[in-house]
Amino acid sequence: VQNSGQSTEGVFNAPSGGTINLGTTGSYDLTLSTNNSERMRITSSGNVGIGTSSPAEEFVVRADAPSIQLESSNASGRNYGFQANNDGKFHAYDATAGVNRITLDSSGNVGIGTTSPSRNLTVSNGTNAIIGVQNSGQSTEGVFNAPSGGTINLGTTGSYDLTLSTNSTERMRIDSSGNVGIGTTSPHQALDIGGTTT
């Protein structure tokens, strides 16, 4: 199809190789519409826009609160999505459970388990929020958590020592049996200060 006075055509063809092509022959955009309204645009440079006629990146979705959802066809799979909310927050959500898992706000704060992070990283859970670090091949974790009851815990989950350091130097050690060492890496009593036991 071609408008009078234009050199560019809109084409629908079946080139060799079993493919079907819908496109343009010159530097014009291709649009797809329903109900007489444009729904998607592929620009002459190859950028794709949904909800916008001028996508500036390879793929742009524009709406009041645009979202993209990834749905698993496997019976044991889950569906996840991403949304740029109209309150300035970005959410990664679990569509199967119907809850947000990760939130990034306009200040750069990240929330896990909360949509209102008040720090660079806020982890929230109804009963016991836990941050764990673990080396590959080890079953023991280092954990920082806030169990119910108003306490804060820093520790290990297995038979490993916990150390505290400043200036990249160990200052205190709590071994796996509960002995505390200050100035020593091998406390032999409940409190061992530089080799002096208490």
C-alpha positions as CSV (number, residue, x, y, z in Angstrom):
1,V,0.0,0.0,0.0
2,Q,1.2,3.5,-0.8
3,N,-0.1,7.0,-0.5
4,S,0.0,9.2,-3.5
5,G,3.2,11.3,-3.6
6,Q,5.1,9.0,-1.2
7,S,8.0,6.8,-2.2
8,T,7.7,4.5,0.9
9,E,5.4,1.6,0.8
10,G,3.7,-0.4,3.5
11,V,4.3,-4.1,2.6
12,F,2.8,-7.4,3.6
13,N,4.7,-10.2,2.0
14,A,5.9,-13.8,2.2
15,P,9.6,-13.8,1.3
16,S,11.4,-17.1,0.8
17,G,12.3,-19.1,3.9
18,G,8.8,-19.5,5.3
19,T,8.6,-16.1,7.0
20,I,5.8,-13.5,6.8
21,N,6.7,-9.9,6.8
22,L,4.7,-6.8,7.7
23,G,6.7,-3.6,7.3
24,T,7.8,-0.5,5.4
25,T,10.2,-0.1,2.6
26,G,11.6,3.3,3.6
27,S,12.4,5.4,6.7
28,Y,8.9,5.4,8.1
29,D,7.6,3.9,11.3
30,L,5.3,0.9,11.4
31,T,2.3,1.2,13.8
32,L,-0.2,-1.4,15.0
33,S,-3.7,-0.3,16.2
34,T,-7.0,-1.6,17.6
35,N,-10.3,0.3,17.8
36,N,-8.8,3.1,15.7
37,S,-6.1,3.8,18.3
38,E,-2.4,3.2,18.0
39,R,-1.2,0.5,20.4
40,M,2.4,-0.2,19.3
41,R,5.0,1.5,17.1
42,I,8.2,0.3,15.6
43,T,10.3,3.3,14.5
44,S,12.4,3.4,11.4
45,S,15.5,2.9,13.6
46,G,14.0,-0.3,15.2
47,N,12.9,1.1,18.6
48,V,9.6,-0.4,19.9
49,G,7.1,1.7,21.8
50,I,3.9,0.7,23.6
51,G,1.8,3.6,24.7
52,T,4.2,6.1,23.1
53,S,4.8,7.3,19.5
54,S,8.4,8.3,20.1
55,P,10.3,5.5,21.9
56,A,13.8,6.7,22.7
57,E,15.2,3.3,23.7
58,E,15.0,-0.2,22.2
59,F,11.8,-1.0,24.1
60,V,9.6,1.6,25.9
61,V,6.3,1.1,27.7
62,R,4.5,4.3,28.6
63,A,1.3,4.5,30.8
64,D,0.2,6.0,34.1
65,A,1.7,3.0,35.9
66,P,3.3,0.8,33.3
67,S,4.0,-2.8,34.0
68,I,5.5,-5.8,32.3
69,Q,4.6,-9.3,33.5
70,L,6.4,-12.6,32.8
71,E,4.2,-15.6,33.1
72,S,5.5,-19.2,33.3
73,S,3.6,-21.8,31.3
74,N,5.0,-24.5,33.7
75,A,2.5,-25.8,36.3
76,S,5.1,-25.4,39.1
77,G,6.3,-22.0,37.8
78,R,5.5,-18.5,39.1
79,N,4.6,-15.2,37.4
80,Y,6.7,-12.1,38.1
81,G,6.4,-8.6,36.9
82,F,7.9,-5.1,37.0
83,Q,6.0,-1.8,37.5
84,A,7.0,1.8,37.4
85,N,4.3,3.1,39.8
86,N,2.8,6.6,39.6
87,D,4.1,7.4,43.0
88,G,7.7,7.4,41.7
89,K,8.5,3.9,42.9
90,F,9.7,0.9,40.9
91,H,8.4,-2.5,42.0
92,A,9.4,-6.1,41.2
93,Y,6.4,-8.1,42.2
94,D,5.3,-11.7,42.6
95,A,2.2,-11.8,40.4
96,T,1.3,-15.4,41.6
97,A,1.2,-14.3,45.3
98,G,-0.1,-10.8,44.5
99,V,2.7,-9.0,46.5
100,N,5.6,-6.7,45.8
101,R,9.0,-8.3,46.6
102,I,11.4,-5.4,45.9
103,T,10.9,-1.7,45.7
104,L,13.2,1.1,44.5
105,D,12.1,4.6,45.5
106,S,13.0,7.9,43.9
107,S,15.8,8.5,46.5
108,G,17.5,5.3,45.5
109,N,16.4,3.4,48.6
110,V,15.8,-0.3,48.1
111,G,13.1,-2.2,50.1
112,I,12.8,-6.0,50.3
113,G,9.5,-7.0,51.9
114,T,8.5,-3.3,52.2
115,T,7.2,-0.7,49.7
116,S,8.4,2.2,51.9
117,P,12.2,1.8,52.4
118,S,13.6,4.4,54.8
119,R,17.3,3.5,54.3
120,N,19.6,2.6,51.4
121,L,18.5,-1.0,52.1
122,T,15.5,-1.9,54.2
123,V,14.6,-5.5,54.8
124,S,11.2,-6.2,56.4
125,N,9.4,-9.3,57.4
126,G,6.4,-9.9,59.7
127,T,8.3,-12.1,62.1
128,N,12.0,-12.3,61.4
129,A,13.8,-10.2,58.8
130,I,17.1,-11.8,57.8
131,I,20.1,-10.8,55.7
132,G,22.4,-13.7,55.0
133,V,25.9,-13.9,53.4
134,Q,27.5,-17.1,52.4
135,N,30.6,-18.2,50.5
136,S,30.2,-20.7,47.7
137,G,30.6,-24.3,49.0
138,Q,29.8,-23.4,52.6
139,S,26.7,-24.4,54.5
140,T,27.1,-21.8,57.2
141,E,25.7,-18.3,56.8
142,G,26.6,-15.1,58.4
143,V,23.3,-13.6,59.4
144,F,22.0,-10.2,60.5
145,N,18.4,-10.4,61.6
146,A,15.6,-8.8,63.7
147,P,13.6,-11.6,65.3
148,S,10.4,-10.8,67.1
149,G,10.7,-9.4,70.6
150,G,12.7,-6.2,69.7
151,T,16.1,-7.8,69.6
152,I,18.8,-7.5,66.9
153,N,21.0,-10.4,66.1
154,L,24.4,-10.7,64.3
155,G,25.8,-14.2,64.1
156,T,26.5,-17.4,62.3
157,T,24.2,-20.4,61.6
158,G,26.8,-23.1,62.0
159,S,30.0,-23.9,63.9
160,Y,32.0,-20.9,62.8
161,D,33.4,-18.0,64.7
162,L,32.0,-14.4,64.5
163,T,34.6,-11.6,64.3
164,L,34.4,-7.8,64.6
165,S,37.0,-5.6,63.0
166,T,38.0,-2.0,62.4
167,N,40.5,-0.7,59.9
168,S,40.6,-4.1,58.3
169,T,41.9,-5.6,61.5
170,E,40.1,-8.1,63.7
171,R,39.4,-6.6,67.2
172,M,37.1,-9.2,68.8
173,R,36.1,-12.8,68.2
174,I,33.3,-14.9,69.5
175,D,34.1,-18.5,68.8
176,S,31.6,-21.2,68.0
177,S,31.5,-22.4,71.6
178,G,30.7,-18.8,72.9
179,N,34.1,-17.8,74.2
180,V,34.9,-14.1,73.6
181,G,38.4,-13.0,72.7
182,I,39.8,-9.4,72.5
183,G,43.3,-9.2,71.2
184,T,43.3,-13.0,70.5
185,T,41.9,-15.2,67.8
186,S,41.7,-18.3,70.0
187,P,39.9,-17.5,73.3
188,H,40.0,-20.3,75.8
189,Q,37.6,-19.0,78.4
190,A,34.3,-17.1,78.5
191,L,36.4,-13.9,78.2
192,D,40.0,-13.9,77.0
193,I,41.7,-10.4,76.7
194,G,45.0,-10.5,75.0
195,G,45.8,-13.9,76.5
196,T,44.4,-12.9,79.9
197,T,41.4,-15.1,80.8
198,T,38.5,-14.0,82.9
